[in-house]
Amino acid sequence: MEAQLEVACETEDFEKADDLSGKILESEKTQEEAVRVFTVAEVECDQIAAEMQEVLDLEIEIEEEGAQLLQALTKVPPTDFSHFPCSFWGFSS
């Protein structure tokens, strides 16, 4: 469009030059808005990625704690739980 604008100015077709100038300006504004929207989306994406990493780190921490608890349970001597009612364990009698 800029080349067309240059030709229009050289041939003194000012109506066409004015029209092309307006289209170029509109195109530049659209491009600026697209860049702004992209920048906002990129920031939001980075924030979400950081939150996801926090959740993943927490999940790993919880899994490691669970593994440590299971490991500790293997060191506890077996106990006779027969004196507990079945409902204590979530079973109906």
Buried (B, 14 or more C-beta within 10 A) or exposed (E): EEEBBEEBBEEEBEEBBEBBBEEBEEEEEEEEEEEEEEEEEEEEEEEEEEEEEEEEEEEEEEEEEEEEEEEEEEEEEEEEEEEEEEEEEEEEE
